[in-house]
Amino acid sequence: MSAAETVDQALLTTAAVMIVVAGALVLYRIWRGPSMLDRAMALDVFAALMIAGIGVRSAFTRDAYYFPIMLVVAFLGFTGSVGIARFIAVRDRAPDSPTGPGQGPGPGVRDERR
């Protein structure tokens, strides 16, 4: 094994260990998150860590087979984040706030058009 291969293996091992430690911390945040938004952000970071872990595995095996899987996980993580953000936005909206254009400003906002 050459010096470059040894350094490569050491860096990949270090990356894998860091991803596992970060994954443990993210799981703790998911379990103990004080709010729904904290848990949603932790799930988004967990998806990114899954992609990084698959990338490290792909680098270890020197196989490009896992790249489409990484793209699918990235797409699912993105759509999940958008869905959670929309859910939180709808949940946190005041019940008497306007929902569409042309319905005037919200309560407590002075309308300068009159």
C-alpha positions as a Python dict, from the first residue, in 0.01 Angstrom:
ca = {
    (1, 'M'): (0, 0, 0),
    (2, 'S'): (143, 335, -102),
    (3, 'A'): (159, 644, 115),
    (4, 'A'): (-123, 808, -82),
    (5, 'E'): (-351, 508, -27),
    (6, 'T'): (-270, 507, 345),
    (7, 'V'): (-354, 877, 375),
    (8, 'D'): (-672, 817, 171),
    (9, 'Q'): (-785, 537, 400),
    (10, 'A'): (-704, 741, 711),
    (11, 'L'): (-904, 1039, 584),
    (12, 'L'): (-1201, 823, 487),
    (13, 'T'): (-1196, 652, 827),
    (14, 'T'): (-1182, 990, 1001),
    (15, 'A'): (-1473, 1114, 789),
    (16, 'A'): (-1677, 805, 873),
    (17, 'V'): (-1612, 847, 1246),
    (18, 'M'): (-1708, 1215, 1231),
    (19, 'I'): (-2031, 1131, 1047),
    (20, 'V'): (-2120, 868, 1308),
    (21, 'V'): (-2055, 1113, 1594),
    (22, 'A'): (-2259, 1383, 1421),
    (23, 'G'): (-2537, 1130, 1363),
    (24, 'A'): (-2546, 1048, 1733),
    (25, 'L'): (-2569, 1418, 1820),
    (26, 'V'): (-2846, 1469, 1564),
    (27, 'L'): (-3043, 1175, 1703),
    (28, 'Y'): (-3011, 1331, 2047),
    (29, 'R'): (-3149, 1660, 1904),
    (30, 'I'): (-3439, 1474, 1743),
    (31, 'W'): (-3518, 1302, 2072),
    (32, 'R'): (-3472, 1604, 2302),
    (33, 'G'): (-3553, 1893, 2068),
    (34, 'P'): (-3750, 2156, 2257),
    (35, 'S'): (-3965, 2244, 1957),
    (36, 'M'): (-4101, 2093, 1640),
    (37, 'L'): (-3877, 2321, 1434),
    (38, 'D'): (-3565, 2187, 1611),
    (39, 'R'): (-3671, 1833, 1532),
    (40, 'A'): (-3743, 1924, 1169),
    (41, 'M'): (-3399, 2082, 1130),
    (42, 'A'): (-3237, 1779, 1292),
    (43, 'L'): (-3415, 1550, 1044),
    (44, 'D'): (-3284, 1764, 758),
    (45, 'V'): (-2930, 1741, 895),
    (46, 'F'): (-2979, 1365, 940),
    (47, 'A'): (-3066, 1335, 570),
    (48, 'A'): (-2747, 1526, 484),
    (49, 'L'): (-2547, 1295, 710),
    (50, 'M'): (-2699, 993, 536),
    (51, 'I'): (-2585, 1135, 202),
    (52, 'A'): (-2237, 1197, 342),
    (53, 'G'): (-2223, 844, 483),
    (54, 'I'): (-2325, 695, 151),
    (55, 'G'): (-2059, 910, -16),
    (56, 'V'): (-1791, 780, 223),
    (57, 'R'): (-1905, 424, 157),
    (58, 'S'): (-1885, 490, -216),
    (59, 'A'): (-1533, 628, -175),
    (60, 'F'): (-1426, 327, 35),
    (61, 'T'): (-1548, 81, -227),
    (62, 'R'): (-1451, 307, -519),
    (63, 'D'): (-1786, 235, -677),
    (64, 'A'): (-2023, 488, -836),
    (65, 'Y'): (-2325, 261, -779),
    (66, 'Y'): (-2442, 466, -480),
    (67, 'F'): (-2462, 808, -652),
    (68, 'P'): (-2824, 769, -773),
    (69, 'I'): (-2918, 660, -422),
    (70, 'M'): (-2758, 976, -286),
    (71, 'L'): (-2966, 1184, -529),
    (72, 'V'): (-3288, 1014, -421),
    (73, 'V'): (-3209, 1067, -51),
    (74, 'A'): (-3130, 1434, -123),
    (75, 'F'): (-3461, 1477, -305),
    (76, 'L'): (-3655, 1310, -25),
    (77, 'G'): (-3477, 1523, 235),
    (78, 'F'): (-3557, 1842, 43),
    (79, 'T'): (-3924, 1759, -9),
    (80, 'G'): (-3955, 1653, 354),
    (81, 'S'): (-3805, 1982, 472),
    (82, 'V'): (-4037, 2184, 251),
    (83, 'G'): (-4338, 1985, 371),
    (84, 'I'): (-4249, 2032, 736),
    (85, 'A'): (-4185, 2404, 683),
    (86, 'R'): (-4526, 2445, 517),
    (87, 'F'): (-4692, 2253, 800),
    (88, 'I'): (-4527, 2471, 1063),
    (89, 'A'): (-4614, 2790, 871),
    (90, 'V'): (-4982, 2693, 849),
    (91, 'R'): (-4991, 2581, 1211),
    (92, 'D'): (-4835, 2903, 1340),
    (93, 'R'): (-5055, 3137, 1133),
    (94, 'A'): (-5308, 3338, 1333),
    (95, 'P'): (-5667, 3223, 1270),
    (96, 'D'): (-5792, 3571, 1181),
    (97, 'S'): (-5511, 3662, 940),
    (98, 'P'): (-5594, 3707, 571),
    (99, 'T'): (-5514, 3410, 351),
    (100, 'G'): (-5523, 3557, 3),
    (101, 'P'): (-5430, 3866, -194),
    (102, 'G'): (-5663, 4163, -188),
    (103, 'Q'): (-5804, 4091, 155),
    (104, 'G'): (-5628, 4384, 317),
    (105, 'P'): (-5346, 4394, 566),
    (106, 'G'): (-5347, 4179, 872),
    (107, 'P'): (-5502, 4280, 1203),
    (108, 'G'): (-5321, 4564, 1374),
    (109, 'V'): (-5162, 4684, 1050),
    (110, 'R'): (-5261, 5029, 936),
    (111, 'D'): (-5377, 5045, 574),
    (112, 'E'): (-5221, 5351, 405),
    (113, 'R'): (-5441, 5319, 94),
    (114, 'R'): (-5746, 5485, 255),
}
